[in-house]
Amino acid sequence: MKLFPPFFLEESDQSLWREADRVRVRIPLTPKAFALLTYLVTHAGRLIEQDELLDAIWPGAIVEPQAVKKHIGLLRRALGDDPKSPRYIETVNKRGYRFIASIANGTATSSEVLASREGQYLVGRDAALARLRRWWNSAKQGEAQIVFVTGDAGIGKTTLITEFRRQLTSVETSIRIAQGQCIDGYGDEEPYGPILDVFGRLSRGPHSDAVVQVLTRYAPTWLAQLPGVGSSGHRANVEIMGASRQRMLREIVDAFEGIALQHPLFITIEDLQWSDDSTIDLIFYLARRQSQARLMLVITARDLGLPGNGAPTKGLMAELLAHQLGHEIALGPFSASEVRQLVQKQRIDDRSSETLSIILLRQTGGNPLFVTAALEDLKRRTLLVEKDGRWSLRQNEGEIELAVPQNIRLMIEAQIGRLSATEIDALELASVAGQAFDVAAIADPDDPDFSALEDLFERLSSQLRFLNWVGARPTRQAATDRYEFSHAIYRQVLYERLSARRRSTLHRQIGECLVQLYAERPDEIVVELAYHFEKAGEAERCIRYLRRSADIAGSRRAHAEAAAMLMRALTLVTKLHEQARDQTEAELFSALAAQRMAAFDPTAIETYEALARRASELGLIDVQAGALVDLSFYLSLQNGAKCLEVVERAQEISARQEPVKALRTLGACAYRRLAITGWDRQLAQTAESGLRALDENDEGIAFHSLVDLSQLLWMSGSYQHALDLALDVRRRMLEPGVTPDLADFEMAGALVAANKLFLGQWGNAIDELLAELAIAKKNENPHRTMWVHCTLSWVHLHALDYRGALEIGKAGASFFQDESAELTGLATGVPALLHAALICMGSAAAALGNVESATRFLNAAMRDIAEQPVIIDWYWHMQLDLGLTTLHLHTNKLEEAQASAERLYASAISTDERTWRALACETLARVALAKDEIGQASVHIAEAIAELENFDGPIAAWRVHATAARTHHLSGRGAAAEVHLVEARRIVAQLSRSLTRHPDLQRGFMQSAEVLALWPEARLSDQGLVGVST
């Protein structure tokens, strides 16, 4: 509150007051005039030039300087200021204006504040205000509070909060306030809509820089959702791409707490009965977290006792109240004494007051909005007349009773009926635009200068309680004033006055205007555009914007809301032209399946099947094939047998496709079959041909195919080509304007690390994985965290850090199962990942001699894979057999070791993967040496060395040469042994140098039993590896 006696300025409710003889009178100002006065008062004593005022009050708009002069004149009349001898506003000729009165910040007590304007209408709410103050005091002490204010429409929920908010700003020296609005009609469709509203207001308010800093630090995923507020940068975009729903919920609360660390934070969410599910989930999350932030969240909601009225909100409130995580203030109608008290506050004479109180209670049922609207209407119609500062009735009781309608709707209708035709047209048009609207959106499309319309709404907002000015918003052409209806019922009455045909026409007009206004930022209003074009009967455009809305919802990990939007779009398909109907329906089904798959929703299978069935009915062969290929990918993660059944169906369909498209389908099918059943050279060739036949016009297909191709190259031993391709795909996915599939992006990252592992770039692989792990943990993404742990465990296993491999593998598996539970991948939803983790843990435990753990882990993986194989289980089975061989050698079960080594050899020799072929031969050689079969060992090791000829496979090569040296030594071939010993040491030194940035792991590798047996003289120093020359 700013004081310059006898005036004071209340910024919280945009009001100017004059106090004389202990009576306070509100001075009516238009919104722009109030904004201008506030700016001048805030910068009192400083010369404010006209350009600065234009930029501050009309940002981005093309406004004549005369507009400033007009509003200065309005302010002088309101203040009674003489421009020739000013007491408040001084004109500096040809330069600008200066506010010259002395300013004091108000420190009114709560009781003084209650005597102001809202106090004229706010009666019977003292107890509610006291409870709000008590909870606010608790919030300021670090006990975050959630309060529900409930009641019927017009019962005074917003009035109560507005009054309390005004009290806070009057008595608090430092506070941040923001409001979010749930909107009837389409508010339940935009995920986190009111929360984005809150962040938008905070980040564009007077303390925006501090708020943006908090968002940058605590909530980068949300900063990316606020266009024009901040830029998250390349690295942050990598993080945001993998953000889980859990992370997004956490970040919102972190951001609120971060803001509240600097200043107490008061947030209002209005009309939660129209909220989206994600906002409900957020409030649950905030409540359960029991934050110690200086935060108070006040939520308004209509009467939740009515059937179907805000069921999710009702459930939320019941849950929070039952666990004492929130409070409720249930507002009821005014009693007879409260109606009388309110009437008396209007300075109505005693006789008239008594009569009027009885009439108003009888006619309104004590509904506060109805009572206050009736009083204002009586004054406007001069049925209440003022004389000597007191009001009295001009008619008798019977005439007054007839003058007050029997319900609030009739009351509002009566008020509307006394407006001019121009004003009614403008308000009806605004009601079509929405609860909140931009003036530019309802202006005449043929009149780019809509200043007259802005003036009209300025006048209406100062004369009626219908409208509130909420600021200006930048558009493509210029800034536009933004207003909101002060209560939803006003908008509803106006909207229902219109015929269905007229509504449709106006919705189309407003939609067209919004498209033009937000041409450069359409994502800000896509939900609104979908709403308008649906109401206008424009099915094609509505579907287009619903699809984009679903994409945005998916980016916020609100897949359920995204699916709901797509389902709604599907209901509109029948309204399309026949030539567009079939293809659009197929595209919507495909998008719906993708959203469900992203959420690991099992109904994705049903959706893909429905798409394939419908495409078959419509004769859309390519769509049918694509649906089955996509379904096969989802099933490959869950159920290999069902995946192969779907692959068979897709292959049959490919016979009816054009050659190039058939090639793509056959390639994808071949790759999927190979990934489930094992390596087959013919399948690999078919897969590679199909995957290279990219559809450059479909970015998603191209990325997915390239990721599959990279994995195919890796499995064939072409590590460098696979690495280059994975790096290139990942780079392209991060280019501006590209929206890749999260699974493709994560798989590309996994392939980068895996190929670096096999190329012997262990340190680089670990750096990649640790960076990925930090992002995955920050994103609270369990699937991504698990595959990173699994791959990191694999790197440590090859680096001979068996304890590290075991612990890292356990950490990954723990994301899906309690260690005490039976270890099975079938219950996790991601069996392939758990199989890999079990195999790495079992192999590490075997190397450590932990027989019980090794047996448990390896047998669990083997049993699971045999029961239901999934994607590349056959590949991991080679590592499983290697681990089993190590276990059997440790327990001296040589026949079992021979059997597992032969299984490894049989699997490896059927592939083109020379690392595993060499390792399989080396493993057979070690088993032969354990059995004292030196001749047989020599045969196996010779085959292993042949596999490595002209091949860069260091993780197999050092082991092969080490075993070759031992074999030749036992055979009495010392010179040959020395050659292999030197080569083994050279490769070990190369691998050790790759770990320079990880000295503990490097030291452990060099001090492992395997390396010491090979190279006992070697040691690490600050200068690097020293010892016998290689």
Beta strands, then each sheet from edge to edge (+ up, - down):
strand 1: 2-4
strand 2: 7-10
strand 3: 15-20
strand 4: 23-27
strand 5: 48-49
strand 6: 89-92
strand 7: 96-99
strand 8: 104-105
strand 9: 145-150
strand 10: 176-181
strand 11: 265-270
strand 12: 295-301
strand 13: 327-330
strand 14: 384-387
strand 15: 390-393
strand 16: 436-438
strand 17: 467-474
strand 18: 479-485
strand 19: 1019-1021
strand 20: 1024-1026
sheet 1: 4+ 3- 2+ 1- 8+
sheet 2: 5+ 7- 6+
sheet 3: 10+ 11+ 12+ 9+ 13+
sheet 4: 14+ 15-
sheet 5: 16+ 18- 17+
sheet 6: 19+ 20-
end
